[in-house]
C-alpha cells in the first residue's frame, strides 16, 4: 500500500469541507507544529494530512510560540497550575475594579418595586 493510498484511507469520507481546529487534540496540534519547526514536514503536507486550512495551522503555530514565550517569562509560576495570560489577568483586574454601587442601587430599586407591587396587589 502506498503512502497516498494510506492517507486516502485515513482521510474522512467528506473532504469537501476542511476540518476545524477543534477536531484535533492539543497533542496532535503540538505534533503538527513540531513537525514543521523541526522541518520533518512542510506546512502544506500537514494541511493535507490533517485536512485543515493553512490559516488554522498558522494559528496553531502562533499560539504555540505565545505559550512558549509565556512559559519562559521570568516570574511566571507554572508549577501551581496554568498561568493566565497577561491580557487575561488585566481583564480580570479591570472587571474586579468595577464599582459595586451601581449593582447595589439597582438591586434596591428592584426590591422596592417588587415590594410596591405586592402592596398594591399587582
N, C-alpha and C positions, 0 to 999 in steps of 0.2 A: 504494500500500500504506500503510495507516495505521500509526501507532506501535504500537498494540495488536497488530496482525497481525504486525508485525516482532518484537515481544517474544515472541509466542507461537511464532514460528518458531525464535528463538534459544534458547528455553527447552528444557531436556531433556525427553525423552518422558515420563519418570516424574516428575511433580510432586507425587505423593502424599507423598513424603518430601523434606524440605528437605536441601539440600547442607550438608556440614560445612565448616568453615573451611579445611581442608587442600586443598580443591578449587581455591582461588584463590591466585594468586601474590602475593608481597609487593607488587609494583607495582599489582596490581588492588585489593588491600586499601587501599593508600595512596590510590589514586584515589577509592575509595568514601568514605573518611574525609574527604578534602579536599573532595569534593562537598558533604558535609554541613556541614563547617566554613565553607565559602565560601557556603553557602546556595543552591547551584545545584540541589540535590535535598534532599528530605526523607528522614529515616530510613526511613519506610515505603516510599517509592519505591525506595530502594536495596535494601531487603529483598525487594521484589517482583522487581526486575530481576535480582538475584543469586540469588534463591531461597534465602535464608538467614533465620534467625530473628533477632529483634531482639536477643536475648542475645548471639549471635555478633558482630553489628555493634557492640554496646556494648563488648564485649571488645576488638575491634579499636581502637575509639576510646581506650579506657583504655590499651592498650599503646602506641599512637601518642603519647599525651601523656607517658607514662612515658619513652619513648625520647627525646622532645624535651627533657624535663627533665634526663635523664641526659647527653645530648649537650651541653647548655648549662651543665652544672655546672662551676664553675671547677676547674681542675686535672685534668680528665679529658682524656687524650690519645687522640683517635680516629685520629690520623694513623698510629699504629703498629698499626692493626688495631682490631677491635671491642673496646670496653671491656666488662669484666664488670660486671654489676650489683653494687651494694654488698652485697646479700643473698647473692649467689653468692660473692663474694670472702670474706665472713665464713664461709660454709660450708666453703670450701676451706681457709681458715686453721685452722678448728677441726679439720678432718679431718687436716691435716698435723701437728697438735699431739698426736694420739693416740699414746700411748707404744707403742713397737715391742717392748717387753719381753714383752708377752703373746704376740705372734705368734712371737717367737723361742723362748720357752719351749714353746709348743705344737709348733713345728717340731721341737725337740729331743725332746719326748715321742714324737712320731710316728716319728721316725728310730730312737729307742731301741726302740720297739715293733716296728718292721719288722725291726730287727737281731735281736731276740729270736725273732721268728717264723722268720727264716732259720736261726737256730742250732738251733731245735727241729724244723725240717723242716716247719713248718706253713704 
